[in-house]
Amino acid sequence: MELVCKYCGLCQDTLTTKIKKHYLPNGGYHLKAFCSNCERFIKNIPYSLPKILHFGKYKSKPIAVVAKENPAYLRWLCSQDIKDNLKQSIKLELEKLENVNAQECLKIS
């Protein structure tokens, strides 16, 4: 991903920017990119680390782990008033789990 600093105009990729973790009060964190030249904030960086629940009974556990341990909890959580991106992540993990279970059933048959 290519980034351009709006302050000094330096064009750089995510490998040359300074990436810092910004810790949140609920236990999670965001990755933030800073210009390697003027050291000003450029933008939040999306990352592909496993999505983690930051609240509730499974706080600090990856959604994929919770999906295997207690998929009913995640289905219930999706029915609650939560952020859309979290809801999408939960649904994606539940779909992955259902696909794996369906493939295992086909192998046994």
Sequence and secondary structure as in RCSB ss.txt:
>XXXX:A:sequence
MELVCKYCGLCQDTLTTKIKKHYLPNGGYHLKAFCSNCERFIKNIPYSLPKILHFGKYKSKPIAVVAKENPAYLR
WLCSQDIKDNLKQSIKLELEKLENVNAQECLKIS
>XXXX:A:secstr
 EEE TTT  EEETTTSEEEEEE TTS EEEEEE TTT  EEEEE   S  B  SSTTTTSBHHHHHHH HHHHH
HHHTSS  HHHHHHHHHHHHHHHHHHHHHHHHH 
